[in-house]
Amino acid sequence: MSTHSLPRITVITPSFNQAIFLERTIRSVLDQNYPNLQYGIVDGGSTDGSAAIIEKYQDQLDFAIIESDNGQVDAINKGLRRANGDILCYLNSDDTFLPGSLFSIANYFIENSTCNWLIGNCVEIDADDKPLRRLNTTPVNTLAHALIRSQRLEIPQPAIFWRKSLTDQLGLFDESYNFAFDYDLWCRFLAAGQTLHKINVDLATYRLHDQSKTCSLQIGFIENHLRIEKHHAHLLQLKDRVKLSRFLGYRHRQYALLQTTGRPWKHILTHPWWLASQQIWSRLLSPLPQTT
């Protein structure tokens, strides 16, 4: 296949004080040797040596922005506004692509012209690059399934790619969501009738470490999910809105318990019907942590 027939792929890396991982991320993109690549890095003014790493690769980047910003989502959107690729994605500065990923993605989009949104498998790794587990994607092709679920959705962000025409039509990431902004965009794709195609290939790694959002900021993720799920609820059929209402009740209790130390009597007084919940009884009957 000639270089001219390969779709242009834009990769955006948002960066902020992740110098320990950043070069591994950059190398994983450049070492794809994908000939029709636009690669940009947007750094929010790191103070840990990240700027020097970015400068080292400056001549291999299509653009680099180093300036203060309003956080990760702002950085990604800055990069996406400069995107000129047919296919878009972003790769955080602590994650990596696996060898051959971009060619696999390009070939799938070429062979499946109706595909606008694609996901593959992702390997979870630790700070030292040790594989922990494979994240196999949860099949999800309706908004109702994304909003109402009995188990955690596995939609690993580093392995997601979409056509630029989708975000041209539906908008970029919503900067009011600091944690689950990608989930909101996927919900907008689903609400617009898009199908998430799946390629059974390991495309990327997703790194867990002490500073990663997934490890350290569970309360923020739950708060964002609650707002996103409420925002999209009106798009569901009545029977699904009833199911979502029950699920949101569980989410509200989960959010409250995460912010409560000891017994949740304050919440029970204002929400006495919560006594019918196993969540609440589990907290009431569990031993209190020992104080020193």
Secondary structure, DSSP 8 states (H G I E B T S, - for coil): --GGGS--EEEEEEESS-HHHHHHHHHHHHTT--SSEEEEEEE---SSSHHHHHHHTGGG-SEEEES--SSHHHHHHHHHHT---SEEEE--TT-EE-TTHHHHHHHHHHH-TT--EEEEEEEEE-TT--EEEEE------SHHHHHS-SS-----GGGEEEEHHHHHHH-S--TT-SSSHHHHHHHHHHHTT---EEEEEEEEEEE--TTSHHHH-HHHHHHHHHHHHHHHGGGS-HHHHHHHHHHHHHHHHHHHHHT--S--HHHHHH-GGGGG-HHHHHHHHS------
